[in-house]
Amino acid sequence: MKFARPLLLTAFLMLLSLGFLLTRSDAQPNSVKQIAPGVWFREGDIQNEGHCNNTIIEMKDYLIVIDANFPSGARKVIEDAKKVSSKPVKFVFDTHHHGDHAYGNAVWTQMGAVTIAYQGVADEMKRYEPARWQSTMKQRKDVADMHSDHPEPPKQTFTDSPHVMTDGTRRVEFRFFGWAHTRGDGFVYLPADKVLCTGDAVVNGPYNYTADGNIGNWPKVVEAAMKLNVEHVLPGHGPSGGKDVLVGQRAFMIELHKAVAAAIKSGMKIEDLVKTQNGKQMAALQLPDSVKNWVSANTLPSQVKDAFNEITSQKPTGDLPH
């Protein structure tokens, strides 16, 4: 059975926000911690509020925030930004187009900030909106309360990589490495601080939504990011970490693709790989313990389906109808 892509994404986000995933003992939702001088990481409450993570970067006279979040998440980040600095938020960077990272755009622009993104983010919004926004309005009060029939796209876009912003005190590099989680995945690199903000191209936990992705190309994108001199990885979801988060995310996509490809080669069909028991879908394959941090029984079935469709059609799953 095929589902409309807006409903598929909404269902996946609801799966996370309703707490169906195991709570991570090291997760600290709604906490803000300093990663480097003038750089703070705020872990969003994905399980209860559906919020993504955010990073606050201090420049000489202003702040840059990574990801607009949902509207309710944006307001929480605004409150926390005021606690760490008296400087105004001047720029908000959308790492990609998904609602939990970009639907709060209008909250930020209404307070005077400029939303920016790689051009691919704006292109993805044109591709999928306003259908997803209107679907999400039915599920989320904070989106409905925006009283708009469509999301606000980023006010400024760029196509160069790296796209550099500096004020003489800090250099911020906005980078694009290719299609992984979405066609427009943006990274933010702070070379002096060895900090990398990844959006959902890299997550730290079982939070990978693959339906808009390119699973086969995903490891290559992470590999490109791994070439940077990085000590601190600030993912789109899950706790912050070191370069091991990049290594694990890359390995998960490789192992997922490899396991599904091997099953297809042995003659297995999708109904052999994803079974329904007592109304719940279950994946009939296991991935190595080395990537168990990224595996959940609740999300693996959809990831297996996406990998299966991508391999059998020889097209990125994001190019296929769902």
TACOR-V467537 format. One record per pair of residues at least 6 apart in sequence whose ideal C-beta (glycine too) atoms are under 7 Angstrom apart, sorted by the first residue. I is the first residue (numbers start at 1). J is the second residue. If there is no record, write none. Layout:
i->I j->J
i->I j->J
This chain:
i->2 j->321
i->2 j->322
i->3 j->322
i->5 j->128
i->5 j->211
i->5 j->322
i->6 j->131
i->6 j->132
i->6 j->135
i->7 j->135
i->8 j->211
i->8 j->322
i->9 j->98
i->9 j->132
i->9 j->209
i->9 j->211
i->10 j->135
i->10 j->136
i->10 j->139
i->12 j->209
i->12 j->302
i->13 j->50
i->13 j->100
i->14 j->139
i->15 j->298
i->15 j->299
i->16 j->46
i->16 j->47
i->16 j->50
i->16 j->207
i->17 j->46
i->17 j->47
i->17 j->48
i->17 j->49
i->17 j->50
i->19 j->47
i->19 j->48
i->20 j->298
i->21 j->47
i->21 j->206
i->21 j->296
i->21 j->298
i->23 j->47
i->24 j->205
i->24 j->238
i->24 j->239
i->26 j->239
i->27 j->43
i->27 j->238
i->27 j->239
i->28 j->43
i->29 j->43
i->29 j->44
i->29 j->45
i->30 j->45
i->30 j->76
i->31 j->43
i->32 j->40
i->32 j->42
i->32 j->80
i->32 j->84
i->33 j->40
i->33 j->41
i->34 j->40
i->35 j->41
i->35 j->195
i->35 j->232
i->35 j->234
i->35 j->240
i->36 j->193
i->36 j->195
i->36 j->232
i->38 j->57
i->38 j->58
i->38 j->170
i->39 j->55
i->39 j->57
i->39 j->190
i->39 j->193
i->39 j->195
i->40 j->55
i->40 j->56
i->40 j->84
i->41 j->53
i->41 j->55
i->41 j->234
i->41 j->240
i->42 j->53
i->42 j->54
i->42 j->56
i->42 j->77
i->42 j->80
i->43 j->53
i->43 j->239
i->44 j->51
i->44 j->52
i->44 j->53
i->44 j->54
i->44 j->69
i->44 j->73
i->45 j->51
i->46 j->207
i->46 j->237
i->49 j->72
i->49 j->73
i->50 j->70
i->50 j->100
i->51 j->69
i->51 j->70
i->51 j->73
i->51 j->100
i->52 j->67
i->52 j->69
i->52 j->73
i->52 j->100
i->52 j->101
i->52 j->236
i->52 j->237
i->53 j->234
i->53 j->235
i->53 j->236
i->53 j->237
i->54 j->65
i->54 j->66
i->54 j->67
i->54 j->69
i->54 j->77
i->55 j->66
i->55 j->197
i->55 j->234
i->56 j->63
i->56 j->65
i->56 j->81
i->56 j->84
i->57 j->63
i->57 j->64
i->57 j->172
i->57 j->190
i->58 j->85
i->58 j->87
i->59 j->167
i->59 j->169
i->59 j->170
i->60 j->167
i->60 j->168
i->60 j->169
i->61 j->87
i->62 j->87
i->62 j->88
i->62 j->90
i->63 j->81
i->63 j->85
i->63 j->87
i->63 j->88
i->63 j->89
i->63 j->90
i->64 j->90
i->64 j->91
i->64 j->93
i->64 j->172
i->65 j->77
i->65 j->81
i->65 j->89
i->65 j->92
i->66 j->93
i->66 j->95
i->66 j->188
i->66 j->197
i->67 j->94
i->67 j->95
i->67 j->101
i->67 j->199
i->68 j->74
i->68 j->92
i->68 j->94
i->68 j->101
i->68 j->102
i->68 j->104
i->68 j->105
i->68 j->108
i->68 j->115
i->69 j->77
i->69 j->100
i->69 j->101
i->69 j->104
i->70 j->99
i->70 j->100
i->70 j->103
i->70 j->104
i->70 j->140
i->70 j->142
i->70 j->143
i->71 j->103
i->71 j->104
i->71 j->107
i->71 j->142
i->71 j->143
i->71 j->146
i->72 j->142
i->73 j->104
i->74 j->104
i->74 j->107
i->74 j->108
i->75 j->107
i->78 j->111
i->81 j->89
i->88 j->112
i->89 j->108
i->89 j->113
i->90 j->113
i->90 j->114
i->91 j->113
i->91 j->114
i->91 j->116
i->92 j->108
i->92 j->113
i->92 j->115
i->93 j->116
i->93 j->117
i->93 j->174
i->93 j->186
i->93 j->188
i->94 j->101
i->94 j->102
i->94 j->105
i->94 j->115
i->94 j->117
i->94 j->121
i->94 j->154
i->95 j->101
i->95 j->185
i->95 j->186
i->95 j->199
i->95 j->236
i->96 j->121
i->96 j->181
i->96 j->182
i->96 j->184
i->96 j->185
i->96 j->186
i->96 j->199
i->96 j->200
i->97 j->121
i->97 j->124
i->97 j->125
i->97 j->128
i->97 j->182
i->97 j->184
i->98 j->200
i->99 j->132
i->99 j->136
i->101 j->199
i->101 j->236
i->102 j->151
i->103 j->143
i->103 j->151
i->105 j->115
i->105 j->151
i->105 j->152
i->105 j->154
i->106 j->146
i->106 j->152
i->108 j->115
i->109 j->115
i->109 j->152
i->109 j->155
i->114 j->155
i->114 j->156
i->115 j->154
i->115 j->155
i->116 j->154
i->116 j->156
i->117 j->154
i->117 j->157
i->117 j->184
i->117 j->186
i->118 j->157
i->118 j->158
i->118 j->174
i->118 j->176
i->118 j->184
i->118 j->186
i->119 j->157
i->119 j->158
i->119 j->159
i->120 j->176
i->120 j->183
i->120 j->184
i->121 j->154
i->121 j->184
i->121 j->186
i->122 j->153
i->122 j->154
i->122 j->157
i->123 j->183
i->123 j->184
i->124 j->182
i->124 j->183
i->124 j->184
i->125 j->151
i->125 j->153
i->129 j->150
i->129 j->151
i->130 j->149
i->130 j->150
i->133 j->143
i->133 j->150
i->133 j->151
i->134 j->149
i->136 j->143
i->137 j->143
i->137 j->144
i->158 j->174
i->161 j->175
i->161 j->176
i->162 j->173
i->162 j->174
i->162 j->175
i->163 j->174
i->164 j->171
i->164 j->173
i->165 j->172
i->166 j->172
i->170 j->190
i->170 j->192
i->171 j->191
i->171 j->192
i->172 j->188
i->172 j->190
i->173 j->189
i->173 j->191
i->174 j->186
i->174 j->188
i->175 j->187
i->175 j->189
i->176 j->185
i->176 j->186
i->177 j->187
i->177 j->221
i->177 j->224
i->177 j->225
i->178 j->217
i->178 j->220
i->178 j->221
i->179 j->214
i->179 j->217
i->179 j->316
i->180 j->201
i->180 j->213
i->180 j->214
i->180 j->217
i->180 j->218
i->180 j->221
i->180 j->222
i->181 j->200
i->181 j->201
i->181 j->212
i->181 j->213
i->182 j->212
i->182 j->213
i->183 j->318
i->185 j->199
i->185 j->201
i->185 j->221
i->186 j->199
i->187 j->196
i->187 j->197
i->187 j->198
i->187 j->199
i->187 j->201
i->187 j->225
i->188 j->197
i->189 j->196
i->189 j->228
i->191 j->229
i->194 j->229
i->194 j->230
i->194 j->231
i->194 j->232
i->195 j->232
i->195 j->234
i->196 j->225
i->196 j->228
i->196 j->230
i->196 j->233
i->196 j->234
i->197 j->234
i->198 j->225
i->198 j->233
i->198 j->234
i->198 j->235
i->198 j->236
i->199 j->236
i->200 j->209
i->200 j->236
i->200 j->237
i->201 j->221
i->201 j->222
i->202 j->222
i->202 j->233
i->202 j->235
i->202 j->245
i->202 j->246
i->202 j->249
i->203 j->235
i->203 j->236
i->203 j->237
i->203 j->238
i->203 j->249
i->204 j->235
i->204 j->238
i->204 j->239
i->204 j->241
i->204 j->245
i->205 j->237
i->205 j->238
i->205 j->293
i->205 j->294
i->206 j->294
i->206 j->295
i->206 j->296
i->206 j->299
i->207 j->237
i->207 j->238
i->208 j->294
i->208 j->299
i->208 j->303
i->210 j->303
i->210 j->306
i->210 j->317
i->211 j->306
i->211 j->317
i->211 j->322
i->212 j->318
i->213 j->316
i->213 j->317
i->213 j->318
i->214 j->316
i->214 j->318
i->215 j->253
i->215 j->256
i->215 j->257
i->215 j->306
i->215 j->307
i->215 j->310
i->215 j->317
i->216 j->257
i->216 j->310
i->218 j->253
i->219 j->250
i->219 j->253
i->219 j->254
i->222 j->246
i->222 j->249
i->222 j->250
i->223 j->250
i->225 j->246
i->226 j->243
i->226 j->246
i->230 j->243
i->231 j->242
i->232 j->240
i->232 j->242
i->233 j->240
i->233 j->241
i->233 j->242
i->233 j->243
i->233 j->245
i->233 j->246
i->234 j->240
i->235 j->245
i->248 j->291
i->248 j->293
i->248 j->294
i->249 j->294
i->251 j->290
i->251 j->291
i->252 j->291
i->252 j->294
i->255 j->287
i->255 j->288
i->255 j->291
i->256 j->287
i->256 j->303
i->256 j->307
i->257 j->307
i->259 j->285
i->259 j->287
i->260 j->273
i->260 j->304
i->260 j->307
i->260 j->308
i->260 j->311
i->261 j->311
i->263 j->273
i->263 j->285
i->264 j->308
i->264 j->311
i->264 j->312
i->270 j->305
i->270 j->308
i->272 j->284
i->273 j->283
i->273 j->284
i->273 j->285
i->273 j->304
i->273 j->308
i->274 j->281
i->274 j->283
i->274 j->284
i->274 j->301
i->274 j->304
i->274 j->305
i->275 j->282
i->275 j->284
i->281 j->301
i->282 j->297
i->282 j->301
i->283 j->300
i->283 j->301
i->283 j->304
i->285 j->304
i->287 j->295
i->306 j->317
i->309 j->317
i->309 j->320
i->310 j->316
i->310 j->317
i->313 j->320
